[in-house]
Amino acid sequence: MKIKRIAAFILVLILGLSIIACGRADSEDTVVAKVNGQNITKGEFNEVYEQVKQSYFITEEMENDPEQQEAIAQIKAEVLEQLIMQKLLTQKAEDAGFVVNDDILDQARLEFENIIAEVAAQMEMMDSGNADQEEDAGNQDKDYMAEARAFVEEQLDVMDQTEEEYIKLIAQQMVIDSFVEELVKDVNATEQEIQEYYDERLQAQKENISILAYEEVELYTPEEARVKHVLIKLPQEEIDEYNSMIAEGKEKEAEEYLDEKLKAIEPKAMEVLEKAKNGEEFEKLIAQYGEDPGMEDNDMGYIVRQDGSFVPEFEEAAFSLEEGEISELVASSYGYHIIKLYEKTPEKEYTLDEKYDELEQVVSQQKKIDAWQVMLDEWMEEAEIKRYERRL
């Protein structure tokens, strides 16, 4: 399992760089496209397509399935389009004097070593997270850099690439990145654009706090409650049965079923609640009676926002408490919760000045991407491109 996760990481890196490998010799010389007179061969296409197949787990059986033919054809067309764009981009970069030289190759070799180090760090992190004490002691003697290097070399072998070929691909990508950066270096956000982005995103975040995790700049922090709870849990089969009823649209029957099952665990829940109200240490009650794995070794507890991350009954109860207060029994589809509020943080709205630098970077970056896309679209329209999809 560990190796598979790292393999996926390396595969993405190789895939991303292999798309630019349009000049590599290949035995399959059938021309599948031409860009300003330069050929893209079937061999070059297959090299990238095979990696896409591995990334998306496309099997030979799927390729031969009549019902999958439209989807397979679409994937092949997208791969070809990427190769065409990269060929055109390479031509434009070379015309502008952006070419691989010895200095770029040295930087690429350093980047390759950084990739090895990152894989080694991933391996060590996963070992430390999964190992018991005895295994952890053994892992201290592991040479993760050597293991990572061997692993990357193995992945390159699978892709039929040598280390030097891969380094040249990294160098080629560096050249193209420098070319693109030069083209859009003077494209930056105006104060008005930053203000408009701030106003739009602040409003959106306040209206729907569930999007905060996906926002590039957090402009609003909602009220938060830091809580811990003792969960007296229903048997898992009863939780599953309740959820099945809800999924089938049997809401009334489900609620009646839940009420009945909750009665069976209510005496135990009341016993724990009484202990909590009488001043017994809450952390000890969690350790002795709690059945929520999320509370184990959790010194901070849960940070609750009113964003639907927890069941509604839990969120409502958490925000109804004062700091240090313990709730009454809170029933949910999981069982009974006894909740203690440790800290409540008021909402905060960040000003434009507080977030200006971050906002400027985000808006400028989007403007650069948009400007770059316009250039690329124009180049694609002006270029002499021939596609031979039937040869794919």
Secondary structure as the mmCIF struct_conf table of DSSP 4:
data_model
#
loop_
_struct_conf.conf_type_id
_struct_conf.id
_struct_conf.beg_label_comp_id
_struct_conf.beg_label_asym_id
_struct_conf.beg_label_seq_id
_struct_conf.end_label_comp_id
_struct_conf.end_label_asym_id
_struct_conf.end_label_seq_id
HELX_RH_AL_P HELX_RH_AL_P1 LYS A 2 SER A 18
TURN_TY1_P TURN_TY1_P1 ILE A 19 ILE A 20
TURN_TY1_P TURN_TY1_P2 CYS A 22 GLY A 23
BEND BEND1 SER A 27 SER A 27
STRN STRN1 VAL A 31 VAL A 35
TURN_TY1_P TURN_TY1_P3 ASN A 36 GLY A 37
STRN STRN2 GLN A 38 THR A 41
HELX_RH_AL_P HELX_RH_AL_P2 LYS A 42 SER A 55
TURN_TY1_P TURN_TY1_P4 TYR A 56 PHE A 57
HELX_RH_AL_P HELX_RH_AL_P3 GLU A 60 ASN A 64
HELX_RH_3T_P HELX_RH_3T_P1 PRO A 66 GLN A 68
HELX_RH_AL_P HELX_RH_AL_P4 GLN A 69 ASP A 95
TURN_TY1_P TURN_TY1_P5 ALA A 96 GLY A 97
HELX_RH_AL_P HELX_RH_AL_P5 ASP A 102 ASN A 130
HELX_RH_AL_P HELX_RH_AL_P6 GLN A 133 ASN A 139
TURN_TY1_P TURN_TY1_P6 GLN A 140 ASP A 141
HELX_RH_AL_P HELX_RH_AL_P7 TYR A 144 VAL A 158
TURN_TY1_P TURN_TY1_P7 MET A 159 ASP A 160
HELX_RH_AL_P HELX_RH_AL_P8 GLU A 163 LEU A 183
TURN_TY1_P TURN_TY1_P8 VAL A 184 ASP A 186
HELX_RH_AL_P HELX_RH_AL_P9 GLU A 191 GLU A 207
HELX_RH_3T_P HELX_RH_3T_P2 ILE A 209 TYR A 214
BEND BEND2 GLU A 216 VAL A 217
STRN STRN3 TYR A 220 THR A 221
STRN STRN4 GLU A 224 LYS A 233
HELX_LH_PP_P HELX_LH_PP_P1 LEU A 234 PRO A 235
HELX_RH_AL_P HELX_RH_AL_P10 GLN A 236 ALA A 247
TURN_TY1_P TURN_TY1_P9 GLU A 248 GLY A 249
HELX_RH_AL_P HELX_RH_AL_P11 GLU A 251 LYS A 277
TURN_TY1_P TURN_TY1_P10 ASN A 278 GLY A 279
HELX_RH_AL_P HELX_RH_AL_P12 PHE A 282 TYR A 289
HELX_RH_3T_P HELX_RH_3T_P3 PRO A 293 MET A 295
TURN_TY1_P TURN_TY1_P11 GLU A 296 ASP A 297
BEND BEND3 ASP A 299 MET A 300
STRN STRN5 TYR A 302 VAL A 304
BEND BEND4 GLN A 306 PHE A 310
HELX_RH_AL_P HELX_RH_AL_P13 PRO A 312 SER A 320
BEND BEND5 LEU A 321 LEU A 321
HELX_LH_PP_P HELX_LH_PP_P2 GLU A 322 GLU A 322
TURN_TY1_P TURN_TY1_P12 GLU A 323 GLY A 324
STRN STRN6 ILE A 326 ILE A 326
STRN STRN7 VAL A 330 SER A 332
TURN_TY1_P TURN_TY1_P13 SER A 333 TYR A 334
STRN STRN8 GLY A 335 THR A 345
STRN STRN9 LYS A 348 GLU A 349
HELX_RH_AL_P HELX_RH_AL_P14 LEU A 352 GLU A 382
BEND BEND6 ALA A 383 ALA A 383
STRN STRN10 ILE A 385 ARG A 387
HELX_RH_3T_P HELX_RH_3T_P4 GLU A 389 ARG A 391
#
